[in-house]
Amino acid sequence: MAGRPVRRSHANRWLTGVAGGIGEAAGVNPNIIRALFALLAVAAAPAAIIIYLLGVIVLPEA
């Protein structure tokens, strides 16, 4: 990580800001994180949904 805490993003939000927050904290384009979530959803939909919902619940808002 780039030294920033992981929080749901307000500025880089499509749905809930989970991917935007992870991307900002990691110093990666959030669209890459979104693409990884999409690939996971295609490969294992229940796991992707559970991981995303855990992010919504666990990660605080910025």
Secondary structure, 3 states (H helix, E strand, C coil): CCCCCCCECCCCCCCCCHHHHHHHHHCCCHHHHHHHHHHHHHHCHHHHHHHHHHHHHHCCEC
